């Protein structure tokens, strides 16, 4: 699963995935994106609450 979120919300996502996932130790990782399509980044900023 890939979840798009902002870095300031990562800890919330991490905790929720740990609560819901059936694995004892799920792989939960973050990727820093340095460059990309500006309109996509704008969409992410506007879509994530």
C-alpha positions as CSV (number, residue, x, y, z in Angstrom):
1,X,0.0,0.0,0.0
2,X,1.2,3.5,-0.8
3,X,-0.2,6.3,1.3
4,X,0.4,9.9,0.3
5,X,0.6,12.3,3.2
6,X,2.6,15.2,4.6
7,X,5.6,14.7,6.8
8,X,3.9,16.3,9.7
9,X,1.2,13.6,9.5
10,X,3.5,10.6,9.2
11,X,3.4,9.7,12.9
12,X,-0.4,9.6,12.8
13,X,-0.3,7.3,9.8
14,X,2.4,5.1,11.3
15,X,0.4,4.6,14.5
16,X,-2.9,3.9,12.6
17,X,-1.2,1.3,10.3
18,X,0.3,-0.4,13.3
19,X,-3.1,-0.7,14.9
20,X,-4.8,-2.1,11.8
21,X,-2.0,-4.3,10.2
22,X,-2.0,-8.0,10.9
23,X,1.8,-8.3,10.9
24,X,3.6,-8.0,14.2
25,X,6.2,-5.8,12.5
26,X,4.8,-4.2,9.3
27,X,7.1,-2.4,6.9
28,X,6.3,1.3,7.3
29,X,8.7,3.6,5.6
30,X,8.9,7.1,4.3
31,X,10.4,8.5,1.1
32,X,11.5,12.1,0.8
33,X,10.6,13.5,-2.6
34,X,12.9,16.4,-3.7
35,X,11.4,17.0,-7.1
36,X,8.1,16.4,-8.9
37,X,5.2,17.8,-10.8
38,X,4.2,21.0,-9.1
39,X,0.5,20.6,-9.8
40,X,0.6,17.2,-8.1
41,X,2.2,18.6,-5.0
42,X,-0.4,21.3,-4.9
43,X,-3.1,18.7,-5.2
44,X,-1.6,16.8,-2.3
45,X,-1.5,19.9,-0.1
46,X,-5.1,20.7,-0.9
47,X,-6.4,17.1,-0.5
48,X,-4.8,16.1,2.8
49,X,-6.5,17.3,5.9
